[in-house]
């Protein structure tokens, strides 16, 4: 089906299912999920990864996410 779709679209480059999956996994959708507080385990499930390390390779932590982290010490006193 993928081969036929590529032929119909005039794509001559070698394309695999992984070729399509990679932009989905690295695209803004998952970064937004992570930045909005979605647990990495849910993202792992969406991507179908068995190992969390694989998911972490695909997911980039943004500076915005890092700034949202509050120290437990901030809640004292």
VMD Tcl script that builds the backbone (N, CA, C; Angstrom):
set m [mol new atoms 231]
animate dup $m
set s [atomselect $m all]
$s set {name element resname resid chain x y z} {
  {N N UNK 1 A 0.823 -1.175 0.000}
  {CA C UNK 1 A 0.000 0.000 0.000}
  {C C UNK 1 A 0.883 1.260 0.000}
  {N N UNK 2 A 1.924 1.236 0.836}
  {CA C UNK 2 A 2.838 2.382 0.910}
  {C C UNK 2 A 3.561 2.582 -0.415}
  {N N UNK 3 A 4.025 1.488 -0.996}
  {CA C UNK 3 A 4.733 1.560 -2.278}
  {C C UNK 3 A 3.817 2.152 -3.354}
  {N N UNK 4 A 2.574 1.696 -3.386}
  {CA C UNK 4 A 1.613 2.197 -4.366}
  {C C UNK 4 A 1.342 3.691 -4.161}
  {N N UNK 5 A 1.183 4.105 -2.911}
  {CA C UNK 5 A 0.928 5.515 -2.603}
  {C C UNK 5 A 2.106 6.386 -3.048}
  {N N UNK 6 A 3.319 5.895 -2.822}
  {CA C UNK 6 A 4.512 6.641 -3.241}
  {C C UNK 6 A 4.569 6.762 -4.763}
  {N N UNK 7 A 4.240 5.669 -5.455}
  {CA C UNK 7 A 4.225 5.701 -6.922}
  {C C UNK 7 A 3.200 6.709 -7.424}
  {N N UNK 8 A 2.013 6.702 -6.829}
  {CA C UNK 8 A 0.955 7.625 -7.244}
  {C C UNK 8 A 1.327 9.078 -6.959}
  {N N UNK 9 A 2.084 9.300 -5.897}
  {CA C UNK 9 A 2.498 10.658 -5.534}
  {C C UNK 9 A 3.756 11.093 -6.286}
  {N N UNK 10 A 4.347 10.165 -7.043}
  {CA C UNK 10 A 5.558 10.497 -7.791}
  {C C UNK 10 A 6.810 10.524 -6.937}
  {N N UNK 11 A 6.762 9.878 -5.790}
  {CA C UNK 11 A 7.929 9.831 -4.894}
  {C C UNK 11 A 8.828 8.687 -5.343}
  {N N UNK 12 A 10.036 9.018 -5.708}
  {CA C UNK 12 A 10.971 8.004 -6.212}
  {C C UNK 12 A 11.974 7.562 -5.144}
  {N N UNK 13 A 12.029 8.289 -4.061}
  {CA C UNK 13 A 12.933 7.983 -2.959}
  {C C UNK 13 A 12.475 6.699 -2.252}
  {N N UNK 14 A 13.422 5.949 -1.681}
  {CA C UNK 14 A 13.086 4.745 -0.920}
  {C C UNK 14 A 12.349 5.152 0.358}
  {N N UNK 15 A 11.141 4.680 0.535}
  {CA C UNK 15 A 10.318 5.038 1.689}
  {C C UNK 15 A 9.878 3.776 2.409}
  {N N UNK 16 A 9.995 3.800 3.730}
  {CA C UNK 16 A 9.505 2.687 4.559}
  {C C UNK 16 A 8.491 3.247 5.552}
  {N N UNK 17 A 7.830 2.361 6.256}
  {CA C UNK 17 A 6.891 2.802 7.282}
  {C C UNK 17 A 7.635 3.616 8.336}
  {N N UNK 18 A 8.870 3.233 8.625}
  {CA C UNK 18 A 9.675 3.978 9.598}
  {C C UNK 18 A 9.933 5.403 9.109}
  {N N UNK 19 A 10.071 5.573 7.797}
  {CA C UNK 19 A 10.270 6.903 7.226}
  {C C UNK 19 A 9.108 7.810 7.601}
  {N N UNK 20 A 7.901 7.271 7.601}
  {CA C UNK 20 A 6.714 8.040 7.962}
  {C C UNK 20 A 6.604 8.225 9.475}
  {N N UNK 21 A 7.010 7.225 10.209}
  {CA C UNK 21 A 6.878 7.243 11.673}
  {C C UNK 21 A 7.821 8.245 12.329}
  {N N UNK 22 A 9.015 8.371 11.777}
  {CA C UNK 22 A 10.026 9.230 12.395}
  {C C UNK 22 A 9.562 10.685 12.546}
  {N N UNK 23 A 9.027 11.321 11.495}
  {CA C UNK 23 A 8.576 12.708 11.680}
  {C C UNK 23 A 7.430 12.823 12.677}
  {N N UNK 24 A 6.586 11.798 12.737}
  {CA C UNK 24 A 5.497 11.805 13.708}
  {C C UNK 24 A 6.070 11.780 15.126}
  {N N UNK 25 A 7.070 10.940 15.334}
  {CA C UNK 25 A 7.658 10.792 16.670}
  {C C UNK 25 A 8.476 12.002 17.085}
  {N N UNK 26 A 9.092 12.667 16.125}
  {CA C UNK 26 A 9.964 13.787 16.469}
  {C C UNK 26 A 9.293 15.141 16.272}
  {N N UNK 27 A 8.105 15.129 15.735}
  {CA C UNK 27 A 7.413 16.367 15.406}
  {C C UNK 27 A 6.891 17.123 16.615}
  {N N UNK 28 A 6.271 18.267 16.353}
  {CA C UNK 28 A 5.814 19.148 17.426}
  {C C UNK 28 A 4.716 18.548 18.294}
  {N N UNK 29 A 3.966 17.592 17.773}
  {CA C UNK 29 A 2.862 17.012 18.545}
  {C C UNK 29 A 3.344 16.455 19.874}
  {N N UNK 30 A 4.392 15.654 19.836}
  {CA C UNK 30 A 4.869 15.031 21.070}
  {C C UNK 30 A 5.597 16.014 21.972}
  {N N UNK 31 A 6.258 16.988 21.363}
  {CA C UNK 31 A 6.895 18.027 22.186}
  {C C UNK 31 A 5.827 18.805 22.943}
  {N N UNK 32 A 4.717 19.125 22.256}
  {CA C UNK 32 A 3.633 19.856 22.917}
  {C C UNK 32 A 3.018 19.026 24.035}
  {N N UNK 33 A 2.849 17.744 23.798}
  {CA C UNK 33 A 2.312 16.874 24.847}
  {C C UNK 33 A 3.209 16.913 26.078}
  {N N UNK 34 A 4.502 16.798 25.851}
  {CA C UNK 34 A 5.458 16.796 26.953}
  {C C UNK 34 A 5.473 18.143 27.662}
  {N N UNK 35 A 5.470 19.228 26.877}
  {CA C UNK 35 A 5.501 20.567 27.464}
  {C C UNK 35 A 4.247 20.864 28.268}
  {N N UNK 36 A 3.133 20.240 27.889}
  {CA C UNK 36 A 1.882 20.462 28.607}
  {C C UNK 36 A 1.677 19.487 29.760}
  {N N UNK 37 A 2.717 18.744 30.088}
  {CA C UNK 37 A 2.680 17.907 31.276}
  {C C UNK 37 A 2.233 16.471 31.080}
  {N N UNK 38 A 2.101 16.031 29.824}
  {CA C UNK 38 A 1.724 14.640 29.585}
  {C C UNK 38 A 2.864 13.734 30.024}
  {N N UNK 39 A 2.530 12.724 30.778}
  {CA C UNK 39 A 3.523 11.784 31.274}
  {C C UNK 39 A 4.222 11.098 30.101}
  {N N UNK 40 A 5.531 10.967 30.190}
  {CA C UNK 40 A 6.334 10.355 29.126}
  {C C UNK 40 A 5.885 8.919 28.842}
  {N N UNK 41 A 5.332 8.238 29.846}
  {CA C UNK 41 A 4.846 6.863 29.650}
  {C C UNK 41 A 3.663 6.839 28.680}
  {N N UNK 42 A 2.800 7.869 28.700}
  {CA C UNK 42 A 1.690 7.931 27.753}
  {C C UNK 42 A 2.220 8.157 26.332}
  {N N UNK 43 A 3.221 9.008 26.224}
  {CA C UNK 43 A 3.827 9.265 24.914}
  {C C UNK 43 A 4.489 7.989 24.400}
  {N N UNK 44 A 5.129 7.264 25.290}
  {CA C UNK 44 A 5.737 5.977 24.939}
  {C C UNK 44 A 4.678 5.047 24.360}
  {N N UNK 45 A 3.528 4.994 24.987}
  {CA C UNK 45 A 2.432 4.138 24.526}
  {C C UNK 45 A 1.935 4.589 23.148}
  {N N UNK 46 A 1.796 5.901 22.952}
  {CA C UNK 46 A 1.345 6.430 21.657}
  {C C UNK 46 A 2.290 6.029 20.525}
  {N N UNK 47 A 3.581 6.039 20.827}
  {CA C UNK 47 A 4.580 5.713 19.818}
  {C C UNK 47 A 4.795 4.209 19.669}
  {N N UNK 48 A 4.269 3.426 20.603}
  {CA C UNK 48 A 4.408 1.978 20.528}
  {C C UNK 48 A 5.791 1.478 20.880}
  {N N UNK 49 A 6.504 2.230 21.717}
  {CA C UNK 49 A 7.847 1.820 22.120}
  {C C UNK 49 A 7.779 0.875 23.311}
  {N N UNK 50 A 8.604 -0.144 23.293}
  {CA C UNK 50 A 8.709 -1.056 24.430}
  {C C UNK 50 A 9.617 -0.495 25.513}
  {N N UNK 51 A 10.613 0.238 25.095}
  {CA C UNK 51 A 11.622 0.757 26.022}
  {C C UNK 51 A 11.504 2.278 26.109}
  {N N UNK 52 A 11.408 2.796 27.318}
  {CA C UNK 52 A 11.283 4.242 27.537}
  {C C UNK 52 A 12.489 4.996 26.983}
  {N N UNK 53 A 13.641 4.334 26.921}
  {CA C UNK 53 A 14.851 4.979 26.393}
  {C C UNK 53 A 14.663 5.361 24.921}
  {N N UNK 54 A 13.935 4.533 24.185}
  {CA C UNK 54 A 13.659 4.841 22.777}
  {C C UNK 54 A 12.814 6.098 22.680}
  {N N UNK 55 A 11.794 6.196 23.507}
  {CA C UNK 55 A 10.913 7.363 23.513}
  {C C UNK 55 A 11.710 8.613 23.869}
  {N N UNK 56 A 12.584 8.490 24.844}
  {CA C UNK 56 A 13.362 9.641 25.294}
  {C C UNK 56 A 14.302 10.147 24.200}
  {N N UNK 57 A 14.770 9.249 23.324}
  {CA C UNK 57 A 15.617 9.672 22.214}
  {C C UNK 57 A 14.836 10.547 21.241}
  {N N UNK 58 A 13.568 10.227 21.045}
  {CA C UNK 58 A 12.727 10.960 20.107}
  {C C UNK 58 A 12.181 12.259 20.689}
  {N N UNK 59 A 12.082 12.329 21.992}
  {CA C UNK 59 A 11.446 13.476 22.632}
  {C C UNK 59 A 12.502 14.463 23.082}
  {N N UNK 60 A 12.359 15.689 22.631}
  {CA C UNK 60 A 13.310 16.735 23.007}
  {C C UNK 60 A 12.681 17.572 24.101}
  {N N UNK 61 A 13.415 17.779 25.175}
  {CA C UNK 61 A 12.924 18.614 26.263}
  {C C UNK 61 A 13.263 20.057 25.926}
  {N N UNK 62 A 12.256 20.892 25.888}
  {CA C UNK 62 A 12.478 22.289 25.515}
  {C C UNK 62 A 12.873 23.122 26.721}
  {N N UNK 63 A 13.427 24.277 26.439}
  {CA C UNK 63 A 13.798 25.219 27.488}
  {C C UNK 63 A 12.552 25.654 28.258}
  {N N UNK 64 A 11.436 25.801 27.544}
  {CA C UNK 64 A 10.165 26.175 28.162}
  {C C UNK 64 A 9.772 25.153 29.235}
  {N N UNK 65 A 9.941 23.873 28.927}
  {CA C UNK 65 A 9.619 22.821 29.893}
  {C C UNK 65 A 10.518 22.896 31.118}
  {N N UNK 66 A 11.789 23.151 30.865}
  {CA C UNK 66 A 12.732 23.212 31.972}
  {C C UNK 66 A 12.410 24.371 32.914}
  {N N UNK 67 A 11.943 25.497 32.358}
  {CA C UNK 67 A 11.615 26.658 33.182}
  {C C UNK 67 A 10.379 26.428 34.045}
  {N N UNK 68 A 9.520 25.496 33.632}
  {CA C UNK 68 A 8.298 25.201 34.399}
  {C C UNK 68 A 8.581 24.382 35.653}
  {N N UNK 69 A 9.730 23.733 35.702}
  {CA C UNK 69 A 10.062 22.867 36.838}
  {C C UNK 69 A 10.294 23.733 38.068}
  {N N UNK 70 A 9.601 23.365 39.128}
  {CA C UNK 70 A 9.764 24.100 40.388}
  {C C UNK 70 A 10.478 23.204 41.394}
  {N N UNK 71 A 11.350 23.815 42.119}
  {CA C UNK 71 A 12.068 23.083 43.145}
  {C C UNK 71 A 11.141 22.806 44.317}
  {N N UNK 72 A 11.217 21.644 44.922}
  {CA C UNK 72 A 10.418 21.353 46.113}
  {C C UNK 72 A 10.724 22.351 47.238}
  {N N UNK 73 A 11.914 22.921 47.201}
  {CA C UNK 73 A 12.297 23.884 48.235}
  {C C UNK 73 A 11.491 25.171 48.126}
  {N N UNK 74 A 10.986 25.468 46.901}
  {CA C UNK 74 A 10.184 26.688 46.704}
  {C C UNK 74 A 8.866 26.640 47.485}
  {N N UNK 75 A 8.381 25.449 47.793}
  {CA C UNK 75 A 7.103 25.320 48.496}
  {C C UNK 75 A 7.256 25.391 50.026}
  {N N UNK 76 A 8.486 25.450 50.481}
  {CA C UNK 76 A 8.720 25.560 51.924}
  {C C UNK 76 A 8.594 27.016 52.385}
  {N N UNK 77 A 8.072 27.160 53.560}
  {CA C UNK 77 A 8.052 28.424 54.266}
  {C C UNK 77 A 7.448 29.567 53.647}
}
mol reanalyze $m
mol bondsrecalc $m
mol representation Tube
mol addrep $m
